[in-house]
Amino acid sequence: MSNPFLDGSDWQETITSTVRNTLIKEEIRELQRQLNRYEANPRLVVDGIIGPRTIQAMRDFAYSNNL
């Protein structure tokens, strides 16, 4: 893995990207928590990754609520 502070890359962009990705993962975790509160079946692992179960839970929620 390269070191952004040593290889001449734009370290500010690297830091910004890292923070952005961290915030996005936390938002996904919150989505998963909310879907679990609305009885996602099967319950979702709150990991910040949108996998097939999270996608299916979103579809099920949308269908159940006529969205």
C-alpha positions in Angstrom: 0.0 0.0 0.0 1.4 3.4 -0.9 1.8 6.2 1.6 -0.1 9.3 0.4 2.2 11.5 2.4 5.3 10.1 0.6 4.3 9.2 -3.0 3.3 12.7 -4.1 -0.4 12.0 -4.4 -3.0 14.5 -3.2 -3.1 13.6 0.5 -6.0 16.0 1.2 -8.1 14.2 -1.3 -7.1 10.9 0.3 -8.2 12.1 3.7 -11.4 13.6 2.3 -12.2 10.4 0.6 -11.5 8.4 3.7 -13.8 10.6 5.8 -16.5 10.5 3.2 -16.4 6.7 3.0 -16.6 6.5 6.8 -19.6 8.7 6.9 -21.3 6.8 4.2 -20.7 3.5 6.0 -22.2 4.9 9.1 -25.3 6.0 7.2 -25.6 2.5 5.8 -25.3 1.1 9.3 -28.1 3.4 10.4 -30.3 2.3 7.5 -29.6 -1.3 8.5 -30.6 -0.6 12.1 -33.8 1.1 10.9 -34.7 -1.8 8.7 -34.1 -4.2 11.6 -36.5 -2.1 13.7 -39.1 -2.5 11.0 -38.6 -6.2 11.2 -36.3 -7.1 8.3 -36.5 -10.8 7.8 -33.9 -12.2 8.1 -32.4 -9.6 10.5 -29.6 -7.7 8.9 -26.0 -7.7 10.1 -25.2 -4.0 10.8 -21.9 -3.8 9.0 -22.2 -0.8 6.7 -22.2 -2.9 3.5 -25.0 -2.9 1.1 -25.2 -6.5 0.2 -28.0 -8.6 -1.2 -29.9 -8.9 2.1 -29.9 -5.2 2.7 -31.1 -4.6 -0.9 -33.9 -7.2 -0.4 -34.9 -5.6 3.0 -35.1 -2.2 1.3 -37.3 -3.7 -1.5 -39.5 -5.5 1.1 -39.9 -2.3 3.2 -40.8 -0.2 0.1 -43.3 -2.9 -1.1 -44.9 -3.2 2.4 -45.3 0.6 2.6 -46.5 1.2 -1.0 -43.4 3.3 -1.8 
